[in-house]
Amino acid sequence: METVFNKLNISDKYTDTIGTKNCSYCNIPFTDEELWCKECINSLEKLAENGDKEAMFNLANCYKNEKGMEKNLEKAFNCYQKAAEKNHVDAMFGLVACYRKGVGTEKNFEKAFHWCQKAAERDHIDAIYRLAAFYRNGIGTEKNLEKAFHWCQKAAEKNHIDAMFGLAICYENGEGIGKNLEKAFNCYQKAAIKDHIDAMFSLANHYYIGVGTEKNFEKAFNWCQKAAEKDHIDAIYCLAAFYRNGIGTEKNLEKAFHWFQKAAEKNHINAIFGLAICYENGEGTGKNLEKAFDCYQKAAENDHIDAMIGLAVCYGNGEGTEKNLEKAYHWYQKAAEKDYIDAMYGLATFYRNGVGTEKNFEKAFHWFQKAAEKDHIDAIFSLANHYYNGEGTEKNLEKAFHWYQKAAKKDHIVAMYSLAAFYRNGVGTEKNLEKAFYWFQKAAEKNHINAMFGLAMCYENGEGTEKNLEKTFQWCQKAAEKDHINAMFSLANHYYNGVGIEKNLEKAFYWFQKAAENDHIDAMIGLAACYGNGEETEKNFEKAFHWCQKAAEKDHIIAMYCLAIFYRNGVGTEKNLEKAFHWFQKAAEKDHIDAIYSLATFYRNGVGTEKNLEKAFHWYQKAAEKDYIDAMY
């Protein structure tokens, strides 16, 4: 039965009721903020009672939305139900919402699905889309991705924007249809053009990654910006990242900071972390370690693993807060327990060094091992060290070799040097001078100073390569210039003897002096010889004595003997036969043959000590046994 309240009449008589406060039906002004005046509501109720389905539907909306009458969800549900049973399509869909959300009745997904299906079959576009969602998620019916796709496609063909987006997801994931990234891209694009915010962001991602279309950072930036301007929180965050890294637009740290801040204000955890980095490094804003700390803390407390590490570093270094190694340890531990590799390594170092917790080599080994198994290079190297030193585990040179090798192959420079040493000395593996040379060379080329000297020795001794004294000199020089003490001494010898380079006593003196000043004992003797002989410096017996004494005090046998000579002859110092005896004795006890003979003579003649022929005989005998000719007679 056609009534004055059918859709057509209401639409014909509708004027801007919200603006003018006129009745939606009779157009008479009234003071209440309702869409219907009381007279019309009364008429609406009577028509509904007489079975008018349109009146029933409108009355349901009035009860539901509190328009012209008190809100009554049960009555709203009943009106929707009556109208739906009279095949009112919008009422059917209203009934879907009631059953789905439990509005005016108990939740009942099966009934929600039933009425949604009925409305969809009558071409209700929102019902078509909702039916697709029911099938996709198995709500009120068995999950059926093929049917979900079918109904989503139907709604999309009717320009339902959410359905276009849903269809894109079906194509992207191969849900109910073969996977087709190009079609997914096209659907995202269609929905994005119609201002679907999630589609805008998805389209940005597709352009960024190059999925279903060619990679295009500029378009990715453009769509991300559009979504961000419509308050899409992930887009806001990504837009900040675009500006920070200069992707698809010019790098602009101020704008990056602005968008990180916007997303952070909406509690986007990654954005809060990004904001922490901005404050820490002064990117797009003034450097502020206190604010950086606050942001790290907020993100960390929301389980952001990178922020946990940032917070641990803040506590460890006292940045933006008081230094607190126990709290640093706590956050490393939390992140490590979430399988964060850098945290595993950091936690291991805390256990190894007893920082923020008791020293525990077993736990250090455990966490180094976990991080190493996840390919953390420094952890791989540290694990090798633990096996080499037997710290937290049994000493195992084969395993040490294995892990040094793994780290070396991942370009860990110190591991390259260690691996070379293992091959050179046959530790944990068979001796292999060629491989030792190879790894010394690789590490040396990456400026590892000890490796430079190791490479020099390979060239000097022809180990794993042909002997080449010029290259020996070159690598010694490189290492010496980087303050490698043994290289300084070797370089001095090269200049002194003219090996691999022209003889240059001035440079020899320079490098002997540098090495000696860095406590190289043999260099002290070399320097003493330079001063004693006046080689490229003025002869200076006092300085010769000084350097000889320093070396002797460090147990250098030749220096002990020479120092005894200085004291015996009063060269560079006052003559002191007791001290001469003392140093002859020390050198003799370390099997210096000339010192043995001199000590015997001192005992025989009572020089610097009491005369003692038995001891003289003992030391002459020792010298004779070492083929010292004068001692034999």
DRENGUBA-866573 format. One record per residue (C-alpha): x, y, z; residue in three letters. Coordinates in steps of 0.05 Angstrom, whole numbers, padded with zeros to 5 digits, always signed. Layout:
# residues N
XYZALA...
This chain:
# residues 633
+00000+00000+00000MET+00028+00067-00019GLU+00028+00118+00037THR+00046+00190+00047VAL+00107+00164+00084PHE+00137+00125+00028ASN+00209+00139+00006LYS+00189+00178-00054LEU+00145+00227-00016ASN+00196+00237+00039ILE+00251+00250-00012SER+00206+00299-00050ASP+00189+00339+00011LYS+00258+00336+00043TYR+00292+00403+00052THR+00355+00419+00092ASP+00322+00400+00157THR+00383+00401+00200ILE+00399+00472+00178GLY+00327+00499+00181THR+00299+00454+00236LYS+00238+00437+00193ASN+00202+00371+00197CYS+00229+00319+00149SER+00159+00305+00125TYR+00114+00365+00133CYS+00169+00418+00129ASN+00137+00459+00186ILE+00190+00493+00230PRO+00196+00468+00302PHE+00243+00481+00360THR+00267+00412+00379ASP+00330+00385+00347GLU+00292+00328+00315GLU+00283+00308+00243LEU+00208+00294+00254TRP+00156+00337+00288CYS+00111+00303+00340LYS+00050+00304+00295GLU+00087+00268+00240CYS+00117+00218+00290ILE+00047+00201+00312ASN+00026+00191+00240SER+00088+00149+00228LEU+00069+00104+00287GLU-00002+00095+00261LYS+00023+00077+00191LEU+00071+00027+00221ALA+00016-00004+00261GLU-00023-00011+00196ASN+00034-00051+00166GLY+00069+00003+00125ASP+00140-00025+00117LYS+00170+00043+00100GLU+00140+00073+00163ALA+00165+00013+00203MET+00236+00026+00176PHE+00234+00100+00190ASN+00205+00087+00259LEU+00262+00038+00273ALA+00312+00092+00256ASN+00276+00141+00302CYS+00279+00092+00360TYR+00351+00075+00346LYS+00377+00146+00336ASN+00332+00180+00388GLU+00298+00224+00336LYS+00230+00251+00360GLY+00224+00198+00414MET+00263+00165+00470GLU+00317+00117+00448LYS+00292+00046+00450ASN+00336-00006+00417LEU+00288-00064+00429GLU+00232-00026+00393LYS+00281-00006+00338ALA+00299-00080+00329PHE+00226-00101+00327ASN+00210-00048+00274CYS+00270-00068+00232TYR+00247-00141+00238GLN+00176-00127+00217LYS+00197-00084+00158ALA+00249-00136+00137ALA+00197-00191+00139GLU+00158-00148+00089LYS+00221-00149+00044ASN+00244-00078+00061HIS+00317-00083+00038VAL+00344-00026+00081ASP+00309-00056+00141ALA+00341-00123+00126MET+00409-00090+00129PHE+00389-00053+00193GLY+00371-00120+00222LEU+00441-00146+00203VAL+00472-00091+00246ALA+00426-00108+00305CYS+00444-00182+00304TYR+00517-00169+00290ARG+00527-00119+00347LYS+00473-00143+00394GLY+00431-00080+00388VAL+00361-00089+00417GLY+00370-00165+00415THR+00423-00217+00431GLU+00482-00223+00384LYS+00469-00276+00332ASN+00518-00280+00275PHE+00479-00335+00239GLU+00417-00290+00235LYS+00460-00230+00217ALA+00489-00271+00159PHE+00418-00295+00139HIS+00390-00224+00132TRP+00454-00198+00101CYS+00448-00252+00047GLN+00375-00234+00035LYS+00391-00160+00027ALA+00452-00174-00017ALA+00410-00217-00063GLU+00365-00156-00071ARG+00425-00114-00092ASP+00434-00075-00027HIS+00506-00051-00039ILE+00527-00046+00034ASP+00497-00115+00046ALA+00536-00143-00013ILE+00601-00117+00017TYR+00583-00140+00087ARG+00565-00210+00060LEU+00635-00214+00030ALA+00664-00197+00098ALA+00621-00252+00131PHE+00647-00304+00082TYR+00719-00279+00087ARG+00721-00283+00163ASN+00674-00342+00172GLY+00623-00301+00212ILE+00554-00333+00217GLY+00574-00383+00163THR+00633-00426+00142GLU+00693-00388+00117LYS+00691-00386+00041ASN+00742-00343+00006LEU+00715-00357-00063GLU+00646-00331-00043LYS+00678-00273-00006ALA+00714-00254-00070PHE+00650-00261-00110HIS+00610-00214-00067TRP+00667-00165-00058CYS+00674-00162-00133GLN+00599-00149-00141LYS+00601-00091-00092ALA+00664-00063-00124ALA+00630-00064-00192GLU+00576-00020-00160LYS+00631+00029-00140ASN+00630+00010-00066HIS+00697+00040-00044ILE+00710-00007+00015ASP+00695-00065-00031ALA+00747-00040-00081MET+00797-00040-00024PHE+00774-00110-00002GLY+00780-00135-00073LEU+00851-00109-00076ALA+00868-00149-00014ILE+00838-00212-00046CYS+00881-00203-00108TYR+00943-00186-00066GLU+00938-00247-00021ASN+00906-00295-00070GLY+00843-00301-00028GLU+00787-00336-00067GLY+00821-00320-00132ILE+00890-00329-00162GLY+00942-00280-00136LYS+00947-00221-00183ASN+00989-00162-00159LEU+00974-00120-00220GLU+00899-00125-00207LYS+00910-00112-00134ALA+00948-00049-00152PHE+00892-00027-00199ASN+00839-00037-00145CYS+00880+00001-00093TYR+00888+00056-00144GLN+00813+00060-00159LYS+00796+00063-00085ALA+00851+00113-00070ALA+00826+00160-00125ILE+00758+00157-00090LYS+00792+00180-00025ASP+00795+00112+00010HIS+00849+00127+00061ILE+00875+00056+00073ASP+00878+00047-00003ALA+00920+00111-00009MET+00970+00083+00040PHE+00970+00014+00007SER+00981+00048-00060LEU+01040+00086-00031ALA+01070+00020-00007ASN+01060-00012-00076HIS+01096+00046-00110TYR+01151+00044-00057TYR+01164-00031-00063ILE+01147-00038-00137GLY+01091-00089-00127VAL+01042-00095-00185GLY+01072-00033-00216THR+01141-00002-00228GLU+01176+00025-00167LYS+01163+00100-00163ASN+01186+00136-00100PHE+01155+00202-00121GLU+01086+00172-00128LYS+01097+00133-00064ALA+01112+00198-00029PHE+01052+00232-00061ASN+01001+00180-00038TRP+01033+00174+00030CYS+01026+00249+00037GLN+00952+00247+00016LYS+00937+00192+00067ALA+00977+00229+00121ALA+00938+00293+00109GLU+00874+00251+00122LYS+00903+00229+00189ASP+00924+00158+00169HIS+00971+00145+00227ILE+01018+00096+00191ASP+01021+00144+00132ALA+01039+00201+00179ILE+01097+00159+00205TYR+01120+00137+00136CYS+01116+00208+00110LEU+01165+00228+00165ALA+01211+00172+00142ALA+01206+00196+00070PHE+01227+00266+00091TYR+01282+00240+00137ARG+01314+00197+00084ASN+01299+00241+00023GLY+01257+00187-00011ILE+01211+00212-00066GLY+01224+00283-00043THR+01281+00327-00019GLU+01309+00309+00048LYS+01278+00355+00100ASN+01293+00339+00173LEU+01247+00394+00199GLU+01187+00364+00162LYS+01209+00294+00184ALA+01209+00317+00256PHE+01140+00350+00246HIS+01108+00286+00220TRP+01143+00241+00271PHE+01115+00287+00324GLN+01045+00284+00295LYS+01045+00208+00293ALA+01077+00204+00363ALA+01021+00247+00390GLU+00974+00192+00365LYS+01016+00141+00403ASN+01048+00110+00341HIS+01104+00072+00375ILE+01152+00072+00316ASN+01142+00147+00310ALA+01157+00156+00384ILE+01222+00118+00371PHE+01236+00161+00309GLY+01224+00223+00351LEU+01275+00198+00401ALA+01327+00193+00346ILE+01310+00264+00323CYS+01321+00291+00394TYR+01384+00249+00404GLU+01418+00272+00340ASN+01387+00341+00335GLY+01352+00324+00270GLU+01300+00376+00250GLY+01299+00403+00321THR+01348+00422+00376GLY+01387+00365+00406LYS+01354+00346+00471ASN+01378+00283+00506LEU+01326+00288+00561GLU+01269+00286+00510LYS+01305+00231+00472ALA+01308+00191+00536PHE+01234+00203+00550ASP+01215+00180+00480CYS+01259+00118+00483TYR+01228+00101+00551GLN+01157+00110+00525LYS+01169+00067+00464ALA+01208+00015+00504ALA+01152+00008+00554GLU+01106-00007+00494ASN+01152-00064+00473ASP+01190-00028+00418HIS+01254-00069+00416ILE+01299-00017+00383ASP+01276+00032+00436ALA+01295-00017+00490MET+01366-00016+00463ILE+01365+00060+00458GLY+01341+00064+00530LEU+01395+00015+00552ALA+01448+00059+00518VAL+01419+00121+00553CYS+01424+00088+00620TYR+01493+00058+00603GLY+01523+00125+00583ASN+01482+00171+00628GLY+01451+00207+00568GLU+01388+00246+00585GLY+01385+00212+00652THR+01430+00190+00708GLU+01478+00134+00691LYS+01448+00069+00716ASN+01482+00005+00694LEU+01432-00039+00729GLU+01375-00009+00688LYS+01418-00012+00625ALA+01427-00086+00639TYR+01352-00094+00651HIS+01333-00065+00583TRP+01386-00105+00546TYR+01358-00167+00579GLN+01286-00150+00560LYS+01306-00138+00487ALA+01349-00200+00485ALA+01292-00243+00511GLU+01252-00218+00451LYS+01306-00246+00405ASP+01336-00179+00387TYR+01405-00196+00363ILE+01442-00132+00382ASP+01412-00138+00452ALA+01437-00209+00458MET+01507-00185+00442TYR+01501-00125+00490GLY+01475-00170+00546LEU+01533-00218+00534ALA+01583-00162+00542THR+01550-00140+00607PHE+01557-00211+00634TYR+01628-00217+00609ARG+01651-00151+00640ASN+01605-00153+00702GLY+01569-00089+00682VAL+01502-00077+00716GLY+01504-00149+00741THR+01553-00199+00768GLU+01607-00224+00721LYS+01584-00290+00692ASN+01625-00322+00636PHE+01575-00379+00627GLU+01517-00330+00614LYS+01562-00287+00571ALA+01580-00349+00530PHE+01506-00368+00525HIS+01485-00300+00497TRP+01545-00294+00451PHE+01527-00362+00424GLN+01454-00343+00413LYS+01472-00279+00376ALA+01527-00315+00337ALA+01477-00367+00313GLU+01436-00308+00285LYS+01498-00283+00247ASP+01517-00224+00293HIS+01589-00214+00269ILE+01617-00186+00334ASP+01583-00242+00373ALA+01613-00293+00326ILE+01682-00264+00340PHE+01669-00261+00415SER+01645-00333+00415LEU+01711-00353+00382ALA+01748-00316+00437ASN+01709-00354+00491HIS+01727-00421+00459TYR+01799-00399+00452TYR+01806-00376+00524ASN+01759-00429+00554GLY+01715-00375+00585GLU+01645-00399+00603GLY+01658-00463+00566THR+01713-00514+00556GLU+01773-00491+00516LYS+01763-00516+00445ASN+01813-00491+00392LEU+01776-00526+00335GLU+01712-00489+00352LYS+01751-00425+00362ALA+01779-00434+00292PHE+01709-00449+00264HIS+01680-00385+00292TRP+01740-00341+00275TYR+01733-00368+00204GLN+01659-00350+00202LYS+01672-00280+00227ALA+01731-00270+00179ALA+01688-00290+00119LYS+01639-00236+00141LYS+01695-00185+00138ASP+01709-00180+00213HIS+01779-00151+00210ILE+01806-00175+00277VAL+01778-00245+00261ALA+01817-00244+00195MET+01880-00231+00234TYR+01864-00285+00286SER+01849-00335+00231LEU+01915-00319+00198ALA+01951-00332+00264ALA+01914-00398+00271PHE+01935-00420+00202TYR+02007-00396+00213ARG+02015-00434+00279ASN+01970-00493+00263GLY+01922-00478+00320VAL+01854-00511+00315GLY+01870-00531+00244THR+01928-00556+00202GLU+01985-00508+00192LYS+01976-00473+00125ASN+02024-00416+00110LEU+01990-00398+00044GLU+01923-00388+00079LYS+01958-00351+00135ALA+01989-00304+00084PHE+01921-00295+00050TYR+01885-00274+00114TRP+01943-00230+00138PHE+01940-00195+00071GLN+01864-00186+00074LYS+01866-00157+00144ALA+01927-00113+00128ALA+01891-00084+00067GLU+01836-00064+00116LYS+01887-00027+00159ASN+01894-00078+00215HIS+01961-00059+00244ILE+01982-00126+00273ASN+01964-00158+00206ALA+02009-00109+00170MET+02067-00132+00212PHE+02046-00205+00204GLY+02046-00195+00129LEU+02114-00163+00132ALA+02141-00225+00169MET+02110-00270+00115CYS+02148-00232+00062TYR+02211-00230+00104GLU+02212-00305+00116ASN+02179-00328+00052GLY+02120-00358+00089GLU+02061-00373+00044GLY+02091-00329-00010THR+02158-00314-00042GLU+02209-00278+00001LYS+02207-00204-00016ASN+02247-00157+00028LEU+02222-00095-00008GLU+02150-00113+00010LYS+02174-00132+00080THR+02200-00061+00087PHE+02136-00030+00057GLN+02090-00066+00106TRP+02136-00054+00165CYS+02136+00020+00147GLN+02060+00022+00143LYS+02053-00012+00210ALA+02107+00030+00243ALA+02073+00094+00219GLU+02011+00069+00255LYS+02051+00060+00320ASP+02063-00015+00317HIS+02123-00021+00364ILE+02153-00085+00336ASN+02146-00056+00266ALA+02184+00006+00289MET+02242-00038+00312PHE+02241-00079+00248SER+02240-00016+00206LEU+02299+00010+00245ALA+02337-00054+00230ASN+02319-00049+00156HIS+02347+00021+00153TYR+02408+00001+00196TYR+02426-00059+00153ASN+02401-00033+00086GLY+02352-00091+00077VAL+02295-00078+00028GLY+02316-00005+00026ILE+02380+00035+00022GLU+02419+00038+00086LYS+02401+00101+00126ASN+02430+00106+00195LEU+02394+00171+00210GLU+02326+00138+00198LYS+02350+00076+00235ALA+02366+00119+00296PHE+02298+00154+00291TYR+02259+00088+00291TRP+02303+00056+00345PHE+02289+00117+00388GLN+02213+00114+00374LYS+02209+00040+00390ALA+02253+00048+00452ALA+02210+00104+00478GLU+02151+00056+00471ASN+02187+00005+00515ASP+02213-00042+00460HIS+02272-00075+00496ILE+02312-00095+00434ASP+02304-00024+00408ALA+02333+00002+00473MET+02396-00038+00459ILE+02397-00014+00387GLY+02391+00058+00411LEU+02445+00046+00462ALA+02490+00021+00406ALA+02475+00083+00364CYS+02494+00128+00422TYR+02555+00085+00440GLY+02582+00085+00368ASN+02559+00155+00349GLY+02519+00130+00290GLU+02478+00188+00260GLU+02481+00221+00328THR+02535+00248+00372GLU+02571+00195+00412LYS+02540+00197+00481ASN+02561+00144+00531PHE+02514+00170+00585GLU+02454+00159+00539LYS+02482+00093+00517ALA+02488+00073+00590PHE+02417+00099+00604HIS+02384+00057+00550TRP+02426-00004+00566CYS+02405+00001+00639GLN+02331+00007+00619LYS+02336-00056+00577ALA+02375-00094+00631ALA+02322-00077+00682GLU+02272-00110+00635LYS+02313-00175+00635ASP+02347-00165+00568HIS+02408-00212+00574ILE+02455-00175+00526ILE+02437-00110+00560ALA+02455-00141+00628MET+02523-00160+00601TYR+02535-00092+00569CYS+02513-00056+00632LEU+02564-00097+00671ALA+02617-00074+00621ILE+02595-00001+00630PHE+02602-00007+00706TYR+02668-00046+00701ARG+02701+00005+00655ASN+02666+00067+00683GLY+02637+00085+00615VAL+02576+00131+00616GLY+02574+00124+00691THR+02621+00119+00750GLU+02662+00056+00755LYS+02628+00007+00802ASN+02656-00063+00806LEU+02603-00088+00854GLU+02549-00068+00804LYS+02590-00097+00748ALA+02593-00163+00787PHE+02518-00160+00799HIS+02501-00153+00726TRP+02553-00204+00703PHE+02521-00252+00752GLN+02450-00238+00727LYS+02470-00248+00655ALA+02510-00310+00671ALA+02451-00341+00706GLU+02413-00333+00640LYS+02470-00369+00603ASP+02505-00310+00570HIS+02572-00342+00555ILE+02615-00279+00559ASP+02582-00261+00624ALA+02596-00332+00651ILE+02670-00324+00635TYR+02673-00253+00664SER+02637-00276+00728LEU+02688-00332+00736ALA+02745-00282+00729THR+02713-00235+00781PHE+02709-00293+00831TYR+02781-00315+00814ARG+02809-00245+00825ASN+02760-00222+00879GLY+02734-00164+00837VAL+02669-00134+00861GLY+02660-00193+00908THR+02702-00236+00954GLU+02753-00282+00921LYS+02723-00351+00913ASN+02763-00402+00873LEU+02710-00456+00879GLU+02658-00410+00847LYS+02710-00387+00797ALA+02722-00459+00778PHE+02647-00472+00773HIS+02635-00415+00724TRP+02699-00429+00684TYR+02675-00501+00677GLN+02606-00477+00652LYS+02640-00432+00601ALA+02686-00489+00578ALA+02626-00535+00570GLU+02598-00482+00523LYS+02663-00485+00482ASP+02690-00418+00508TYR+02763-00428+00490ILE+02795-00381+00542ASP+02757-00418+00597ALA+02787-00485+00576MET+02857-00461+00596TYR
